[in-house]
Amino acid sequence: MGALIGIDLDYAANLLEQGKLVAIPTETVYGLAANGLNTEAVSGIFAAKNRPTFDPLILHVGSVAQAKSLCIEWPEAAEKLATAFWPGPLTLVLPKANHIPDLVTADHPTVAVRMPNNAMSLALLQRLSFPLAAPSANPFGYVSPTNAQHVFDQLGERIDYILDGGPCAIGIESTIVSVDTHNRVTLLRLGGLDLEALSETIGHPLEESLSMHSNPQAPGQLDQHYSPGCAMIPFTNFPSNATHKEKNLAIGFLWFSENDRKQHAGPTIPIGAKNYVLSASGDDREAAMNLFGTLRQFDKDGCTQVYFTWAPEMGLGRAINDRLKRASANSTPH
């Protein structure tokens, strides 16, 4: 039968207080939540997602005061960033308090915290006396969910309840930065917050440390992640001299914009191939919102390989390209 989908905050809170797993909506993606101070509950997240324990989790809070209680240091830069962007798609990585389970932080001396900008999840968090550990509510490495049905389709048999907050407004995970005791801010993951706004707030461009082959400091740093079941290949690797007169229903093309499709789609595109456009007008926010739902559609449509064009490297385009790069990390051109 699987988990119930509903909007009962009291029921969700009661389950979480019992150490159960509840999927929650945020403005970025749906998270798989459990009591972030309860090691047994947190271990349930790793088991349900088949997630390796070397990959740390984000603790979600209902107030800045609660976030401060999870850290032994709250530098001036953290205060400035939280004031500017919380609630919102920004995660801060800070020196952790002693009561945070090592399982949450993958034994790192830091903890990732954020306050989501979603009325339903904020109301839930403010009912609870503990933060919620909540990575994306999908099997590890697969495409993140942006609506309740996505969660049900993949984790419905493994979790206890799904709070339905409708489709996610941003549709791509939070931007993650670390803040050290010297107020140095380092970008660890591209996400739903424009880097230009971050740089303006701290008064200078960010240092970057975006990829880790193992033992990541923050979620989303592994080389391969966010992957659908098909091979994803940059369009630049599509054989332009090939002729495809026969139908090929297993090949798809992911275009950033309608202009991309018109510019690149030509006689070499197989007859019957599926075309997907992230944003007809080329709007980076619309494209980000549509990204993960489109990646999931490849598998529903039976694609074995999808060729894609990159987004412009500005605004949320960098975050979209980051997800495409990781989703295609193990794919090879055919």
C-alpha positions as CSV (number, residue, x, y, z in Angstrom):
1,M,0.0,0.0,0.0
2,G,2.8,2.5,0.8
3,A,2.9,5.7,2.8
4,L,-0.1,8.0,3.0
5,I,0.1,11.3,1.3
6,G,-1.6,14.1,3.2
7,I,-1.4,17.6,4.8
8,D,-1.8,16.7,8.5
9,L,0.9,18.5,10.3
10,D,0.0,17.1,13.7
11,Y,0.1,13.6,12.4
12,A,3.5,14.2,10.8
13,A,4.9,15.8,14.0
14,N,3.7,12.8,16.0
15,L,5.4,10.4,13.7
16,L,8.7,12.4,13.8
17,E,8.6,12.4,17.6
18,Q,8.4,8.6,17.5
19,G,11.5,8.4,15.3
20,K,9.6,7.7,12.1
21,L,10.4,9.0,8.5
22,V,8.3,11.7,6.9
23,A,8.8,13.3,3.5
24,I,8.4,17.1,3.7
25,P,8.1,19.8,1.0
26,T,10.5,22.6,0.7
27,E,11.0,25.4,-1.9
28,T,13.9,23.4,-3.3
29,V,13.1,19.7,-3.4
30,Y,11.2,17.3,-1.1
31,G,13.2,16.1,1.8
32,L,13.2,12.8,3.7
33,A,13.0,14.0,7.3
34,A,13.7,12.4,10.7
35,N,14.6,13.7,14.2
36,G,18.1,15.1,13.5
37,L,19.2,14.5,17.2
38,N,18.1,10.9,17.3
39,T,20.8,8.6,15.8
40,E,18.4,5.7,15.3
41,A,15.9,7.9,13.5
42,V,18.7,9.3,11.3
43,S,20.0,5.8,10.5
44,G,16.5,5.1,9.1
45,I,17.1,7.9,6.5
46,F,20.3,6.2,5.3
47,A,18.6,2.8,5.1
48,A,15.6,4.1,3.2
49,K,17.7,6.0,0.7
50,N,20.5,3.4,0.5
51,R,22.7,6.4,1.2
52,P,26.4,5.9,2.2
53,T,27.1,7.2,5.7
54,F,30.1,9.2,4.5
55,D,27.7,11.7,2.9
56,P,26.6,14.3,5.5
57,L,23.0,15.5,6.0
58,I,21.5,19.0,6.4
59,L,19.6,19.9,9.6
60,H,16.5,21.9,8.9
61,V,15.4,24.5,11.5
62,G,12.4,26.7,12.3
63,S,14.3,29.7,13.6
64,V,17.8,31.3,13.6
65,A,17.9,30.7,17.4
66,Q,17.5,27.0,16.8
67,A,20.3,27.1,14.2
68,K,22.6,28.8,16.6
69,S,22.0,26.1,19.2
70,L,23.4,23.5,16.8
71,C,26.7,25.3,16.4
72,I,29.6,26.2,18.7
73,E,30.5,29.2,16.6
74,W,28.2,31.7,14.8
75,P,30.5,34.1,13.0
76,E,29.4,37.5,11.8
77,A,29.3,36.3,8.2
78,A,26.8,33.6,9.2
79,E,24.6,36.2,10.9
80,K,24.7,38.4,7.8
81,L,23.8,35.5,5.5
82,A,21.0,34.2,7.6
83,T,19.5,37.6,8.0
84,A,19.7,38.1,4.2
85,F,18.5,34.8,2.9
86,W,16.6,32.8,5.6
87,P,14.1,31.3,5.2
88,G,15.4,30.4,1.8
89,P,17.6,28.1,-0.4
90,L,20.8,28.7,1.5
91,T,22.6,26.1,3.7
92,L,25.3,27.2,6.1
93,V,28.1,24.8,7.2
94,L,29.5,25.8,10.6
95,P,31.4,24.2,13.6
96,K,29.0,21.8,15.2
97,A,27.8,21.5,18.7
98,N,28.7,18.4,20.7
99,H,25.2,17.0,20.9
100,I,24.9,16.6,17.1
101,P,25.2,12.9,16.2
102,D,28.3,12.1,14.2
103,L,26.1,10.2,11.8
104,V,24.4,13.4,10.7
105,T,27.8,15.1,9.9
106,A,29.7,12.0,8.6
107,D,32.2,12.5,11.4
108,H,33.0,16.0,10.2
109,P,33.5,18.8,12.9
110,T,31.0,20.9,11.0
111,V,27.2,20.7,10.6
112,A,25.0,21.9,7.7
113,V,21.9,23.9,8.7
114,R,19.2,25.8,6.8
115,M,15.7,27.3,7.3
116,P,13.4,26.3,4.4
117,N,11.1,28.8,2.8
118,N,8.0,26.7,2.8
119,A,5.1,27.5,5.0
120,M,4.1,23.9,5.6
121,S,7.5,22.7,6.6
122,L,8.2,25.8,8.7
123,A,4.9,25.2,10.6
124,L,6.0,21.6,11.2
125,L,9.5,22.6,12.4
126,Q,8.0,25.1,14.8
127,R,5.8,22.3,16.3
128,L,8.9,20.2,17.1
129,S,11.6,20.5,19.8
130,F,14.3,19.2,17.5
131,P,15.7,20.0,14.0
132,L,15.0,17.7,11.1
133,A,17.7,15.9,9.1
134,A,16.3,15.9,5.6
135,P,18.2,15.0,2.5
136,S,16.3,14.7,-0.8
137,A,13.6,12.1,-0.6
138,N,14.8,9.8,-3.3
139,P,17.1,6.7,-3.6
140,F,20.7,7.8,-3.3
141,G,22.2,9.1,-6.6
142,Y,18.9,9.3,-8.4
143,V,17.0,12.4,-9.5
144,S,15.6,14.6,-6.6
145,P,11.8,14.7,-6.1
146,T,9.9,18.0,-6.7
147,N,6.4,16.8,-5.9
148,A,4.8,14.3,-3.5
149,Q,4.1,11.8,-6.2
150,H,7.8,11.6,-7.1
151,V,8.5,10.6,-3.5
152,F,5.7,8.0,-3.4
153,D,6.8,6.4,-6.6
154,Q,10.3,5.7,-5.2
155,L,10.1,5.6,-1.4
156,G,6.5,5.0,-0.7
157,E,7.0,1.5,0.6
158,R,10.0,2.6,2.9
159,I,8.7,5.6,4.8
160,D,5.7,6.5,7.0
161,Y,4.1,9.6,5.6
162,I,4.4,12.2,2.8
163,L,3.4,15.8,3.5
164,D,2.0,17.2,0.3
165,G,3.0,20.8,-0.2
166,G,2.4,20.8,-4.0
167,P,5.2,21.3,-6.5
168,C,8.5,22.9,-5.3
169,A,8.8,26.5,-6.2
170,I,12.6,26.4,-7.0
171,G,13.1,22.8,-8.0
172,I,16.8,22.5,-7.4
173,E,18.6,22.0,-4.1
174,S,19.9,24.7,-1.8
175,T,23.2,26.5,-2.3
176,I,25.7,25.4,0.4
177,V,28.5,27.6,1.8
178,S,30.8,27.0,4.7
179,V,31.6,29.8,7.1
180,D,34.8,29.5,9.2
181,T,35.7,31.2,12.4
182,H,37.6,33.9,10.4
183,N,34.4,34.7,8.5
184,R,35.8,33.2,5.3
185,V,32.8,32.0,3.1
186,T,33.4,29.1,0.7
187,L,30.9,27.8,-1.8
188,L,30.5,24.0,-1.5
189,R,27.5,23.4,-3.7
190,L,25.7,25.4,-6.4
191,G,22.0,25.6,-5.9
192,G,18.8,27.7,-5.8
193,L,20.4,30.9,-4.7
194,D,22.1,33.2,-7.2
195,L,25.8,33.6,-6.5
196,E,25.7,37.3,-7.4
197,A,23.4,37.9,-4.4
198,L,25.7,36.0,-2.1
199,S,28.7,37.9,-3.2
200,E,27.0,41.2,-2.8
201,T,26.0,40.3,0.8
202,I,29.5,39.3,1.9
203,G,31.2,42.1,-0.2
204,H,33.4,39.9,-2.4
205,P,33.4,36.8,-4.7
206,L,33.2,33.5,-3.0
207,E,36.0,30.9,-2.8
208,E,34.8,27.6,-4.3
209,S,35.3,24.0,-3.4
210,L,32.6,22.2,-5.4
211,S,33.7,18.5,-5.9
212,M,35.0,15.7,-3.7
213,H,35.7,12.2,-5.0
214,S,35.0,10.8,-1.5
215,N,34.4,12.0,2.1
216,P,32.4,15.1,1.0
217,Q,32.1,18.0,3.4
218,A,28.5,18.7,2.2
219,P,25.8,16.9,0.2
220,G,25.9,17.1,-3.6
221,Q,29.7,17.2,-3.9
222,L,30.2,13.7,-5.3
223,D,31.2,13.4,-8.9
224,Q,28.2,11.4,-9.9
225,H,24.7,12.3,-8.6
226,Y,21.2,13.3,-9.6
227,S,21.3,10.6,-12.3
228,P,18.3,9.2,-14.3
229,G,18.5,5.6,-15.5
230,C,19.6,6.5,-19.0
231,A,22.9,7.7,-20.3
232,M,23.2,11.5,-20.5
233,I,25.7,12.9,-23.0
234,P,26.5,16.5,-23.9
235,F,25.1,17.4,-27.3
236,T,28.6,18.3,-28.5
237,N,29.3,14.6,-28.6
238,F,26.3,13.8,-30.9
239,P,27.7,12.5,-34.2
240,S,26.8,15.4,-36.5
241,N,27.7,13.4,-39.6
242,A,25.4,10.5,-38.8
243,T,22.3,9.8,-40.8
244,H,19.3,8.5,-38.9
245,K,16.6,7.7,-41.4
246,E,15.2,4.9,-39.3
247,K,13.0,5.7,-36.2
248,N,14.9,5.7,-32.9
249,L,12.4,6.0,-30.0
250,A,15.1,5.3,-27.4
251,I,17.1,8.5,-28.0
252,G,16.1,11.9,-26.5
253,F,17.3,15.4,-26.7
254,L,17.2,17.9,-23.8
255,W,17.3,21.5,-24.9
256,F,17.8,24.4,-22.5
257,S,15.5,26.6,-24.6
258,E,13.4,26.5,-27.7
259,N,16.1,28.6,-29.4
260,D,18.6,25.8,-28.6
261,R,16.3,23.3,-30.2
262,K,15.8,25.3,-33.3
263,Q,19.5,26.1,-33.6
264,H,20.8,22.5,-33.1
265,A,18.0,20.1,-34.2
266,G,18.5,19.2,-37.8
267,P,18.4,16.3,-40.3
268,T,20.8,14.2,-38.2
269,I,18.3,14.0,-35.4
270,P,16.7,10.5,-35.4
271,I,13.1,10.3,-36.6
272,G,10.8,9.7,-33.6
273,A,13.4,10.9,-31.1
274,K,11.9,12.7,-28.1
275,N,12.6,16.4,-27.5
276,Y,12.5,18.0,-24.1
277,V,12.8,21.8,-23.4
278,L,13.6,23.1,-19.9
279,S,12.3,26.6,-20.7
280,A,10.9,27.8,-24.0
281,S,12.0,31.3,-23.4
282,G,15.4,30.4,-21.8
283,D,14.5,31.6,-18.3
284,D,17.0,30.1,-15.9
285,R,14.5,29.9,-13.0
286,E,11.8,28.1,-15.0
287,A,14.5,25.8,-16.3
288,A,15.7,24.9,-12.8
289,M,12.1,24.3,-11.7
290,N,11.6,21.9,-14.6
291,L,15.0,20.1,-14.5
292,F,14.4,17.2,-12.2
293,G,10.9,16.4,-13.4
294,T,12.2,16.3,-16.9
295,L,15.1,14.0,-16.0
296,R,12.6,11.6,-14.5
297,Q,10.5,11.8,-17.6
298,F,13.4,10.2,-19.6
299,D,13.0,7.0,-17.7
300,K,9.2,7.0,-18.0
301,D,9.6,7.5,-21.8
302,G,12.0,4.6,-22.2
303,C,15.0,6.6,-23.3
304,T,18.3,4.8,-23.2
305,Q,20.4,7.9,-24.0
306,V,19.7,11.6,-23.9
307,Y,21.9,14.3,-25.5
308,F,21.7,17.7,-23.7
309,T,22.7,21.3,-24.2
310,W,24.3,23.3,-21.4
311,A,22.6,26.3,-19.8
312,P,24.2,29.7,-20.0
313,E,26.7,30.1,-17.1
314,M,24.8,32.8,-15.3
315,G,22.1,33.0,-12.6
316,L,20.8,29.5,-11.9
317,G,22.4,28.3,-15.1
318,R,25.6,27.3,-13.2
319,A,23.6,25.2,-10.8
320,I,21.7,23.5,-13.7
321,N,25.0,22.7,-15.4
322,D,26.4,21.4,-12.2
323,R,23.5,18.9,-12.0
324,L,23.8,18.0,-15.6
325,K,27.5,17.4,-15.2
326,R,27.0,15.1,-12.3
327,A,24.1,13.3,-13.9
328,S,26.2,12.5,-16.9
329,A,29.4,11.7,-15.0
330,N,29.3,7.9,-15.8
331,S,27.8,8.2,-19.3
332,T,29.9,7.6,-22.4
333,P,29.2,8.8,-25.9
334,H,27.9,6.1,-28.3
